[in-house]
Amino acid sequence: MPRSGMNTTLRESLRPVHRTIASLLPLPARRRYLYLAGHGRLPRLREPRLFTEKINWRIVHDRRPELAWTCDKLAMKDYAMGLHQETGVEVPETLWSGDDLGAVLGRTFHRPWVLKPNHRSGLVRFGRASEPVDAQLVESTRTWLRDDQSVLLGEWAYSQARKLYVIEEDISAGEPLDDYKFLVFGGKVVVIQVDRGRFTSGHARTFYTRDWQPAPVADIVSIGEQVPAPENLDAMVHAAEALGGAYDFMRIDLYSTRGKVWLGELTPYPAGGTIPFEPRQFDRYLGEQWTLPSLSTVSGR
């Protein structure tokens, strides 16, 4: 049976009562409620100042076409491959995709693989090259295509993603890779978040400045030990800025392995803006880096 992995997402962390109440509210009220559940206070959505408030402003208001595909994993890959010459970023090979995992029941792949839903975050299953897709895996992931991340959380770009299963090569070679998350504002990397052991019980997180100075910041994930900068940090920063350069804000997730920079994903709504930072001044600092578009330039309000 393939190994499972699940990152704690907002959907899983919400208590059932919060899920029920939130699902009954119109989007602006729902986002205020979810923010209150996470931060213990209401957000300012008319004049957002904090980073987490601006994420929620984006969720409520921003329907620009350039955001529409950013929660579709296959579309992210196409985007990154189109910029390969500029960024040098490698993209994990897609081994299979489709809306019926039963179509590959019993099949093995020529290399270790990862199964993900194309339209959701935080769900993965790992398999070895000799390990077939079995009936237990098909059954345990059957609900993956039924749940739409946009329905409860209101994160619009997820509603635009194709509901598919994706099996891609596992670039980790069986060892958990450090997950480098670059917060890119107006084409410039400002902060780097490093997650270690993301799909393990030892998941830990640290924050660094662009030039790899430790930032004394924490959130709900355990604080990790400081680690040396990757040898190809400059190449990773360049790639993140090229991939995120078209946006007022985008988090670009990358990996470094086999001497190369690899695409993780694009993230337009990190944690849905519901997880508080400690100290709170960090939330304000990130908010100061983000210049939102005017309401008159976003569609679908």
C-alpha positions in Angstrom: 0.0 0.0 0.0 1.5 3.4 -1.0 2.6 5.7 1.8 0.2 8.4 2.7 0.9 12.0 3.4 -1.4 14.8 4.5 -0.4 18.4 5.4 -2.6 20.0 7.9 -4.7 22.4 5.9 -7.4 24.9 7.0 -10.1 22.4 6.0 -8.8 19.7 8.2 -8.0 22.0 11.2 -11.5 23.5 11.3 -13.7 22.1 14.0 -17.0 20.6 12.6 -19.0 23.5 14.2 -16.9 26.0 12.3 -17.2 24.1 9.1 -21.0 24.0 9.4 -21.4 27.7 10.3 -19.0 28.9 7.6 -20.6 26.9 4.9 -23.9 28.7 5.5 -22.5 32.2 5.2 -22.1 34.4 2.1 -18.4 34.7 1.0 -17.4 38.0 2.7 -19.0 36.9 6.0 -17.6 33.4 5.7 -14.1 34.8 5.3 -14.5 37.1 8.3 -15.7 34.1 10.3 -12.8 31.9 9.3 -10.4 34.7 10.0 -12.0 35.2 13.4 -11.6 31.5 14.1 -7.9 31.6 13.3 -6.9 35.0 14.6 -9.4 35.6 17.4 -10.3 38.9 15.8 -12.1 40.2 12.7 -10.1 41.3 9.6 -10.3 44.6 7.9 -11.4 43.7 4.4 -12.3 47.2 3.2 -8.9 48.6 4.0 -6.6 45.6 4.6 -3.2 46.3 6.0 -1.9 42.9 7.2 -0.7 40.2 4.9 -3.3 37.8 6.1 -6.0 40.4 5.6 -4.8 41.0 2.0 -5.0 37.3 1.3 -8.6 37.4 2.3 -9.3 40.5 0.2 -7.9 38.5 -2.7 -10.2 35.6 -1.9 -13.3 37.8 -1.7 -12.6 40.1 -4.6 -10.0 39.0 -7.1 -11.3 37.1 -10.2 -8.6 38.2 -12.7 -8.0 35.6 -15.5 -4.3 35.4 -14.6 -5.2 33.9 -11.2 -7.8 31.5 -12.6 -5.3 28.6 -13.3 -3.0 29.0 -10.3 -4.6 26.2 -8.3 -4.6 23.7 -11.1 -1.4 21.6 -10.7 -1.2 20.5 -14.4 -1.6 24.2 -15.5 1.2 25.2 -13.1 3.4 22.7 -14.8 2.6 24.0 -18.2 3.4 27.5 -17.0 6.7 26.5 -15.5 7.7 24.5 -18.6 7.0 27.6 -20.7 9.5 29.6 -18.6 12.1 26.9 -18.4 14.6 28.7 -20.6 14.5 31.7 -18.4 14.3 30.0 -15.0 16.0 26.6 -15.5 13.3 25.1 -13.3 12.7 21.4 -13.8 9.1 20.1 -13.7 8.3 16.6 -12.3 7.1 14.3 -15.1 3.4 13.6 -15.2 3.0 9.8 -15.4 -0.8 9.7 -15.6 -3.8 11.9 -15.0 -7.5 11.3 -15.2 -10.8 11.4 -13.4 -11.0 7.7 -12.7 -8.1 6.2 -10.7 -9.6 2.8 -11.3 -8.4 3.1 -14.9 -4.8 2.4 -13.7 -5.7 -0.2 -11.1 -2.9 -2.8 -11.0 -0.5 -0.6 -12.9 3.1 0.0 -11.9 5.3 2.9 -13.0 8.9 2.9 -14.0 10.0 5.1 -11.1 8.7 6.1 -7.6 5.6 8.1 -7.9 3.2 10.5 -6.1 -0.5 10.7 -6.3 -2.2 14.1 -5.8 -5.6 15.7 -6.6 -5.2 18.3 -9.3 -7.6 20.8 -7.7 -6.8 20.5 -4.0 -3.9 21.0 -1.6 -2.3 19.0 1.2 -3.2 15.5 0.0 -0.6 13.0 -1.4 0.1 9.3 -1.5 3.5 7.9 -2.3 4.3 4.7 -4.2 7.5 2.8 -5.1 8.3 1.9 -8.7 7.4 -1.7 -8.1 4.2 -0.9 -6.2 1.0 -1.1 -8.2 -2.0 1.1 -7.8 -4.2 -1.2 -5.7 -7.9 -1.4 -4.8 -7.2 0.1 -1.3 -5.6 3.2 -2.8 -8.5 3.6 -5.3 -11.1 3.3 -2.5 -9.3 5.5 0.1 -9.0 8.4 -2.4 -12.4 8.1 -3.9 -13.7 11.3 -2.2 -10.8 13.4 -3.5 -12.7 14.5 -6.6 -16.0 15.1 -4.7 -14.6 17.8 -2.4 -14.1 21.2 -3.9 -11.8 23.4 -1.9 -13.6 26.5 -3.1 -16.9 25.5 -1.7 -16.1 25.8 2.0 -13.1 28.2 1.9 -14.3 30.3 -1.0 -10.9 30.2 -2.7 -12.0 31.0 -6.2 -9.0 29.7 -8.2 -9.6 26.2 -6.8 -13.1 26.3 -8.4 -11.4 26.8 -11.8 -9.0 23.8 -11.5 -9.9 20.6 -13.3 -11.0 17.8 -10.9 -8.5 15.1 -11.8 -6.1 12.7 -10.2 -2.4 13.3 -11.0 0.4 10.7 -10.7 3.8 12.2 -11.2 7.4 11.1 -10.6 8.6 11.3 -7.0 11.7 13.5 -7.1 12.5 12.9 -3.5 14.1 9.4 -4.0 12.4 8.3 -0.8 13.8 11.0 1.4 11.8 14.0 2.6 13.0 17.1 0.7 13.1 20.5 2.2 10.3 22.6 0.8 11.4 26.1 0.0 8.5 28.6 -0.2 9.4 32.0 -1.7 7.1 34.9 -0.9 7.3 37.1 -4.0 5.8 40.6 -4.0 5.8 42.5 -7.2 8.4 40.3 -8.7 10.8 40.4 -5.7 11.5 37.7 -3.1 11.1 39.1 0.4 10.9 36.1 2.7 11.7 32.4 2.3 9.8 29.8 4.3 11.4 26.5 4.7 9.4 23.4 5.7 11.3 20.3 6.7 9.7 16.9 7.0 6.4 18.3 5.7 4.6 15.0 5.4 6.0 13.5 8.6 5.4 13.8 12.3 8.6 15.9 12.5 7.3 18.7 10.3 9.1 21.9 11.3 9.2 25.4 9.8 11.7 28.3 9.7 11.7 31.7 8.0 14.6 33.5 6.4 15.2 36.9 4.7 16.1 37.0 1.0 19.8 36.8 1.9 19.2 33.9 4.3 19.3 35.7 7.6 17.0 33.9 10.1 13.8 35.7 10.9 12.4 35.2 14.4 8.9 34.2 13.3 6.6 31.4 14.2 3.1 30.2 13.2 1.2 27.0 14.1 4.0 24.7 12.8 6.8 23.8 15.2 9.9 26.0 14.8 12.7 24.2 13.1 16.5 24.4 13.5 18.3 26.8 11.3 19.8 25.3 8.2 22.5 26.4 5.8 21.3 28.1 2.6 21.1 25.7 -0.4 24.1 25.9 -2.6 21.9 27.1 -5.5 20.0 29.8 -3.5 20.7 32.5 -6.1 19.3 30.3 -8.8 16.2 29.5 -6.7 15.6 33.2 -6.0 15.9 34.0 -9.7 13.5 31.3 -10.6 11.0 32.3 -8.0 11.1 35.9 -9.1 10.6 34.9 -12.7 7.7 32.6 -12.0 6.0 35.1 -9.6 6.9 38.2 -11.5 3.5 38.6 -13.2 1.7 38.9 -9.9 1.3 41.5 -7.1 1.9 38.6 -4.8 2.5 34.9 -5.3 4.1 32.2 -3.2 6.4 30.0 -5.3 7.3 26.6 -3.8 10.5 25.0 -5.1 12.7 22.0 -4.3 16.4 21.6 -4.6 17.7 18.1 -5.5 20.0 16.4 -7.9 21.8 19.7 -8.4 18.7 21.2 -9.9 15.8 23.5 -9.0 12.4 21.8 -9.2 8.9 23.1 -9.3 6.6 22.5 -6.3 3.6 24.7 -6.9 2.2 28.2 -7.1 0.2 29.3 -4.1 -2.1 32.4 -4.3 -3.8 31.9 -0.9 -1.2 30.7 1.6 -3.1 29.0 4.5 -6.2 31.1 3.5 -4.7 34.0 5.5 -6.2 32.4 8.7 -3.0 31.4 10.5 -1.5 34.1 12.7 2.2 35.0 12.9 4.1 35.6 16.0 5.1 38.4 16.3 2.1 40.1 14.7 4.5 42.8 13.3 5.6 40.2 10.8 2.1 40.1 9.4 2.2 43.8 9.1 5.6 43.8 7.5 4.5 41.4 4.8 1.4 43.4 4.3 3.5 46.5 3.6 5.2 44.6 0.8 2.0 43.9 -1.0 0.3 46.5 -3.2 -3.1 45.2 -4.0 -4.8 46.0 -7.4 -7.7 48.5 -7.2 -11.2 47.1 -7.0 -11.9 48.6 -10.4 -9.3 46.3 -12.1 -10.5 43.0 -10.6 -13.5 41.2 -12.1 -16.3 39.1 -10.8 -16.9 41.1 -7.6 
